[in-house]
Amino acid sequence: FEEAAALGLVGARERGVRSFFDFDPAASPVLADRIQVQQVLVNLIRNAVEAMAQVAIRDLTITTRRRPKAMVQVSVADTGPGISEQVAPQLFEAFVSS
């Protein structure tokens, strides 16, 4: 997570973004493609930084939580305005962007 956060947060501090990390010590390592997970995290972090450009409070929080069946939940949350009502129905369609 540290490498992905470092890449995704390049220039974020200069934009007034505060980052917080809350890693669950009980969340043991999982079997996953490290590069793919990093790419997803970098994209989520960069999108979050961009989404907060027009808000006064710019907080980004990355958390991990242990889940059943040897799984770990990773969350990236920001204080941006959220997804617009126009984009929400198409959120998981290819090539849709706001």
KELUM-760977 format. One record per residue (C-alpha): residue number from 1; residue in three letters; y, x, z. Coordinates in nm, 2 decimals. Each point is the difference from the previous one (the first is absolute). Layout:
REM residues N
num NUM; residuo ALA; c2 Y; c1 X; c3 Z
...
//
This chain:
REM residues 98
num 1; residuo PHE; c2 0.00; c1 0.00; c3 0.00
num 2; residuo GLU; c2 0.24; c1 0.28; c3 0.08
num 3; residuo GLU; c2 -0.01; c1 0.14; c3 -0.36
num 4; residuo ALA; c2 0.06; c1 -0.35; c3 -0.15
num 5; residuo ALA; c2 0.28; c1 -0.07; c3 0.24
num 6; residuo ALA; c2 0.17; c1 0.33; c3 -0.07
num 7; residuo LEU; c2 -0.01; c1 -0.07; c3 -0.37
num 8; residuo GLY; c2 0.10; c1 -0.36; c3 0.02
num 9; residuo LEU; c2 0.29; c1 0.07; c3 0.24
num 10; residuo VAL; c2 0.17; c1 0.27; c3 -0.21
num 11; residuo GLY; c2 0.37; c1 -0.09; c3 0.02
num 12; residuo ALA; c2 -0.05; c1 -0.30; c3 0.23
num 13; residuo ARG; c2 0.18; c1 0.15; c3 0.29
num 14; residuo GLU; c2 0.31; c1 0.05; c3 -0.22
num 15; residuo ARG; c2 -0.02; c1 -0.37; c3 -0.08
num 16; residuo GLY; c2 0.01; c1 -0.09; c3 0.37
num 17; residuo VAL; c2 -0.37; c1 -0.08; c3 0.03
num 18; residuo ARG; c2 -0.16; c1 0.05; c3 0.34
num 19; residuo SER; c2 -0.38; c1 0.04; c3 -0.01
num 20; residuo PHE; c2 -0.24; c1 -0.09; c3 0.28
num 21; residuo PHE; c2 -0.37; c1 0.08; c3 0.02
num 22; residuo ASP; c2 -0.25; c1 -0.18; c3 0.22
num 23; residuo PHE; c2 -0.35; c1 0.14; c3 -0.05
num 24; residuo ASP; c2 -0.29; c1 -0.15; c3 0.20
num 25; residuo PRO; c2 -0.19; c1 0.28; c3 0.17
num 26; residuo ALA; c2 -0.31; c1 -0.21; c3 -0.01
num 27; residuo ALA; c2 0.02; c1 -0.03; c3 -0.38
num 28; residuo SER; c2 -0.26; c1 0.27; c3 -0.10
num 29; residuo PRO; c2 -0.01; c1 0.16; c3 -0.34
num 30; residuo VAL; c2 -0.13; c1 -0.22; c3 -0.28
num 31; residuo LEU; c2 -0.17; c1 0.07; c3 -0.33
num 32; residuo ALA; c2 0.26; c1 -0.05; c3 -0.28
num 33; residuo ASP; c2 0.14; c1 0.17; c3 -0.30
num 34; residuo ARG; c2 0.28; c1 0.21; c3 0.16
num 35; residuo ILE; c2 0.21; c1 0.03; c3 -0.31
num 36; residuo GLN; c2 -0.01; c1 -0.37; c3 -0.09
num 37; residuo VAL; c2 0.10; c1 -0.09; c3 0.36
num 38; residuo GLN; c2 0.28; c1 0.25; c3 -0.01
num 39; residuo GLN; c2 0.13; c1 -0.14; c3 -0.33
num 40; residuo VAL; c2 0.00; c1 -0.36; c3 0.13
num 41; residuo LEU; c2 0.18; c1 0.11; c3 0.32
num 42; residuo VAL; c2 0.26; c1 0.21; c3 -0.19
num 43; residuo ASN; c2 0.07; c1 -0.30; c3 -0.23
num 44; residuo LEU; c2 0.03; c1 -0.24; c3 0.30
num 45; residuo ILE; c2 0.23; c1 0.23; c3 0.18
num 46; residuo ARG; c2 0.22; c1 0.06; c3 -0.30
num 47; residuo ASN; c2 0.02; c1 -0.37; c3 -0.07
num 48; residuo ALA; c2 0.09; c1 -0.07; c3 0.36
num 49; residuo VAL; c2 0.28; c1 0.26; c3 -0.01
num 50; residuo GLU; c2 0.14; c1 -0.15; c3 -0.32
num 51; residuo ALA; c2 -0.03; c1 -0.36; c3 0.14
num 52; residuo MET; c2 0.21; c1 0.09; c3 0.30
num 53; residuo ALA; c2 0.29; c1 0.15; c3 -0.21
num 54; residuo GLN; c2 0.23; c1 -0.31; c3 0.06
num 55; residuo VAL; c2 -0.08; c1 -0.08; c3 0.37
num 56; residuo ALA; c2 0.17; c1 0.14; c3 0.31
num 57; residuo ILE; c2 -0.31; c1 0.07; c3 0.20
num 58; residuo ARG; c2 -0.24; c1 0.23; c3 -0.19
num 59; residuo ASP; c2 -0.32; c1 0.04; c3 0.20
num 60; residuo LEU; c2 -0.34; c1 0.09; c3 -0.15
num 61; residuo THR; c2 -0.31; c1 -0.02; c3 0.22
num 62; residuo ILE; c2 -0.34; c1 0.13; c3 -0.09
num 63; residuo THR; c2 -0.29; c1 -0.11; c3 0.23
num 64; residuo THR; c2 -0.38; c1 0.04; c3 0.01
num 65; residuo ARG; c2 -0.23; c1 -0.23; c3 0.19
num 66; residuo ARG; c2 -0.37; c1 0.02; c3 0.06
num 67; residuo ARG; c2 -0.19; c1 -0.29; c3 -0.14
num 68; residuo PRO; c2 -0.37; c1 -0.12; c3 0.02
num 69; residuo LYS; c2 -0.27; c1 0.16; c3 -0.22
num 70; residuo ALA; c2 0.15; c1 0.35; c3 0.01
num 71; residuo MET; c2 0.31; c1 -0.11; c3 -0.18
num 72; residuo VAL; c2 0.37; c1 0.10; c3 0.05
num 73; residuo GLN; c2 0.29; c1 -0.22; c3 -0.09
num 74; residuo VAL; c2 0.31; c1 0.18; c3 -0.13
num 75; residuo SER; c2 0.34; c1 -0.18; c3 0.00
num 76; residuo VAL; c2 0.33; c1 0.09; c3 -0.15
num 77; residuo ALA; c2 0.28; c1 -0.22; c3 0.11
num 78; residuo ASP; c2 0.37; c1 0.01; c3 -0.07
num 79; residuo THR; c2 0.32; c1 -0.19; c3 0.10
num 80; residuo GLY; c2 0.09; c1 -0.08; c3 -0.36
num 81; residuo PRO; c2 0.07; c1 -0.35; c3 -0.13
num 82; residuo GLY; c2 -0.37; c1 -0.08; c3 -0.10
num 83; residuo ILE; c2 -0.14; c1 -0.12; c3 -0.32
num 84; residuo SER; c2 0.21; c1 -0.24; c3 -0.20
num 85; residuo GLU; c2 -0.13; c1 -0.35; c3 -0.06
num 86; residuo GLN; c2 0.00; c1 0.06; c3 -0.37
num 87; residuo VAL; c2 -0.23; c1 0.31; c3 0.02
num 88; residuo ALA; c2 -0.23; c1 -0.12; c3 0.28
num 89; residuo PRO; c2 -0.23; c1 -0.22; c3 -0.22
num 90; residuo GLN; c2 -0.05; c1 0.29; c3 -0.25
num 91; residuo LEU; c2 -0.03; c1 0.28; c3 0.26
num 92; residuo PHE; c2 -0.35; c1 0.11; c3 -0.08
num 93; residuo GLU; c2 0.03; c1 -0.02; c3 -0.38
num 94; residuo ALA; c2 0.02; c1 0.32; c3 -0.20
num 95; residuo PHE; c2 0.34; c1 0.13; c3 -0.10
num 96; residuo VAL; c2 0.20; c1 -0.24; c3 0.21
num 97; residuo SER; c2 0.29; c1 0.16; c3 0.17
num 98; residuo SER; c2 0.32; c1 -0.10; c3 0.18
//
